[in-house]
Amino acid sequence: MTRNFLLILLIFTFGCNQLRTVNEQDLSKPEATDAFRDYLTTAHNYLTEQQDICRNDYGLNNWERWYYDDETGILEFLNGDTVKLRIKYQQVGTVSEISNTWLWAWANPNLEDNIKIESKKVSELGEQKDFERLTKRKWNADEVDGWEMTSIMAYLTNSKGAYRIPGDSVIKFIVFKELELVN
C-alpha cells in the first residue's frame, strides 16, 4: 500500500512539474542584435515599396470589405457582393491582444499546412543568422512587432505585399505573391 502511494505521489509530482514548465515558459522578447536591426531595416524598406505598388496598381485598402479562407489561402476584396481583387496568401503569424504575444505561423499547430509553408523559411533564416526573434515560437509582442516580422518574411520570400487581418482578439499577418484584379 505504501509503495503504491509513493508511486502515485511521484507521478503526481512529476506531472505537476511538467505543467509548471509549460505554464512558466519564457515569453520574453528576444534581443535585437545590430545585424538583426540592419536586416529588419532592409526588409521594412522593401515591404514599404511593395505596399505602395499594391495601393497604386491594385487599389489595396480601397475596397468595401474583405473575406479570407485559411483552407484555400485566398483573400478576396469586394465592393458589395462583387469580388474585385483576389490574393493567394501565406500566413506569417499572429499577435494576441489578450496575452500580448507573437506566435509564428510555422509554430501554430491550428493552421492549415498550406498557408504556413513559406513561414518555415523565416525560422531557417533565424537559425542561419542566429536571429532569435525568428526562431522563438512565441514571445511578448505588439502590433508593431507583427509588422516587423511580416516585413522580414515579405523580404525573404520576395512577396508583393502584406495585409493585417483583424479579429476579435487576434491580429493575423499575411504576405502574398499573387494578386489578381477581377472584373
C-alpha positions as CSV (number, residue, x, y, z in Angstrom):
1,M,0.0,0.0,0.0
2,T,2.8,2.5,0.9
3,R,4.7,1.6,-2.2
4,N,1.6,2.4,-4.4
5,F,1.1,5.7,-2.6
6,L,4.8,6.7,-3.2
7,L,4.4,5.7,-6.9
8,I,1.3,7.9,-7.2
9,L,3.0,10.7,-5.4
10,L,6.0,10.6,-7.7
11,I,3.7,10.5,-10.8
12,F,1.7,13.5,-9.5
13,T,4.8,15.5,-8.6
14,F,6.4,14.8,-12.0
15,G,3.2,15.7,-13.8
16,C,2.8,19.0,-11.9
17,N,6.4,19.9,-12.6
18,Q,5.8,19.3,-16.3
19,L,2.7,21.5,-16.2
20,R,4.6,24.2,-14.4
21,T,7.3,24.2,-17.1
22,V,4.7,24.7,-19.8
23,N,2.9,27.5,-17.9
24,E,6.1,29.3,-17.0
25,Q,7.6,29.3,-20.5
26,D,9.9,32.1,-21.2
27,L,7.9,34.6,-23.3
28,S,10.4,37.4,-23.1
29,K,11.0,39.3,-26.3
30,P,14.4,38.2,-27.8
31,E,17.0,40.9,-28.0
32,A,17.6,42.6,-31.4
33,T,21.3,42.5,-32.4
34,D,22.7,45.1,-34.8
35,A,22.7,42.5,-37.6
36,F,19.0,41.8,-36.9
37,R,18.2,45.5,-36.9
38,D,20.0,46.0,-40.2
39,Y,18.1,43.1,-41.8
40,L,14.8,44.4,-40.4
41,T,15.5,47.9,-41.9
42,T,16.2,46.4,-45.3
43,A,13.1,44.3,-45.0
44,H,10.9,47.2,-43.9
45,N,12.1,49.4,-46.8
46,Y,11.3,46.5,-49.2
47,L,7.8,46.0,-47.9
48,T,7.0,49.7,-47.8
49,E,7.9,49.9,-51.5
50,Q,5.8,46.8,-52.3
51,Q,2.8,48.2,-50.3
52,D,2.9,51.4,-52.4
53,I,2.7,49.3,-55.6
54,C,-0.2,47.4,-54.2
55,R,-2.1,50.5,-53.3
56,N,-1.4,52.2,-56.6
57,D,-1.8,49.3,-59.0
58,Y,-4.3,47.1,-57.2
59,G,-6.3,49.6,-55.0
60,L,-5.4,47.7,-51.9
61,N,-7.3,49.4,-49.0
62,N,-9.9,50.8,-51.4
63,W,-12.4,48.0,-51.3
64,E,-15.5,48.0,-49.1
65,R,-14.9,44.6,-47.4
66,W,-12.8,41.5,-47.5
67,Y,-13.2,37.8,-46.9
68,Y,-10.5,35.2,-46.3
69,D,-10.3,31.4,-46.2
70,D,-7.5,29.7,-44.5
71,E,-8.3,26.3,-46.2
72,T,-7.7,27.8,-49.6
73,G,-5.3,30.6,-48.7
74,I,-7.4,33.1,-50.6
75,L,-8.2,36.6,-49.5
76,E,-10.8,38.4,-51.6
77,F,-11.7,42.1,-51.6
78,L,-15.2,43.1,-52.6
79,N,-17.4,46.0,-53.4
80,G,-20.9,45.0,-52.5
81,D,-21.1,41.3,-53.4
82,T,-18.6,41.7,-56.3
83,V,-15.1,40.3,-55.9
84,K,-12.6,43.0,-57.2
85,L,-9.3,41.6,-56.0
86,R,-8.2,38.1,-55.2
87,I,-4.9,37.3,-53.3
88,K,-3.2,34.0,-52.7
89,Y,-1.6,34.3,-49.2
90,Q,0.7,32.8,-46.7
91,Q,0.3,33.5,-43.0
92,V,3.2,35.0,-41.2
93,G,1.9,34.8,-37.6
94,T,-0.5,36.4,-35.1
95,V,-0.5,38.9,-32.3
96,S,-2.8,38.1,-29.4
97,E,-4.4,41.2,-27.9
98,I,-5.2,39.1,-24.8
99,S,-1.8,37.7,-24.0
100,N,0.2,40.4,-25.9
101,T,2.3,37.7,-27.7
102,W,3.5,36.9,-31.2
103,L,3.1,33.4,-32.5
104,W,4.8,32.3,-35.7
105,A,2.6,30.5,-38.3
106,W,5.3,27.8,-38.5
107,A,4.8,27.1,-34.8
108,N,1.0,27.2,-34.9
109,P,-0.5,23.6,-34.9
110,N,-4.0,25.0,-35.5
111,L,-3.2,26.4,-39.0
112,E,-3.6,24.6,-42.3
113,D,-0.2,23.4,-43.6
114,N,-0.8,25.1,-47.0
115,I,-0.8,28.6,-45.5
116,K,2.3,28.3,-43.4
117,I,4.8,26.7,-45.8
118,E,6.7,29.9,-46.5
119,S,6.9,30.8,-42.8
120,K,9.3,27.9,-42.2
121,K,11.8,29.8,-44.3
122,V,11.9,32.5,-41.7
123,S,12.8,30.0,-39.0
124,E,15.6,28.7,-41.2
125,L,16.9,32.2,-41.7
126,G,16.8,32.7,-38.0
127,E,18.9,29.6,-37.4
128,Q,21.4,30.6,-40.1
129,K,21.9,34.1,-38.8
130,D,21.2,33.5,-35.1
131,F,18.2,35.8,-35.1
132,E,16.3,34.5,-32.0
133,R,13.1,36.5,-32.9
134,L,12.7,34.3,-35.9
135,T,13.3,31.0,-34.1
136,K,11.4,31.5,-30.9
137,R,7.9,30.2,-31.5
138,K,6.1,32.7,-29.1
139,W,7.1,35.8,-27.3
140,N,5.8,39.1,-25.8
141,A,4.9,41.4,-28.7
142,D,2.5,44.0,-30.0
143,E,1.2,45.0,-33.5
144,V,4.4,46.8,-34.4
145,D,6.3,43.5,-33.8
146,G,3.8,41.8,-36.0
147,W,4.5,44.2,-38.9
148,E,8.3,43.9,-38.3
149,M,8.1,40.1,-38.6
150,T,5.8,40.4,-41.6
151,S,8.4,42.7,-43.3
152,I,11.1,40.1,-42.8
153,M,9.0,37.3,-44.3
154,A,7.9,39.5,-47.2
155,Y,11.5,40.4,-48.0
156,L,12.8,36.9,-47.5
157,T,10.1,35.4,-49.8
158,N,10.0,38.2,-52.4
159,S,6.4,38.8,-51.6
160,K,4.4,41.5,-53.4
161,G,2.7,42.8,-50.3
162,A,1.2,42.1,-46.9
163,Y,-2.0,42.6,-45.1
164,R,-3.3,42.7,-41.5
165,I,-6.5,40.7,-40.8
166,P,-8.1,41.9,-37.5
167,G,-10.1,39.6,-35.4
168,D,-11.8,39.7,-32.0
169,S,-8.6,39.2,-30.0
170,V,-6.0,38.1,-32.6
171,I,-4.5,40.0,-35.5
172,K,-3.3,37.8,-38.4
173,F,-0.5,38.9,-40.5
174,I,-0.2,37.6,-44.1
175,V,2.0,38.1,-47.1
176,F,1.2,37.4,-50.8
177,K,2.9,36.9,-54.1
178,E,-0.2,36.5,-56.3
179,L,-2.7,39.3,-56.9
180,E,-5.5,39.2,-59.4
181,L,-7.8,42.1,-60.3
182,V,-11.2,40.6,-61.0
183,N,-13.6,42.5,-63.4
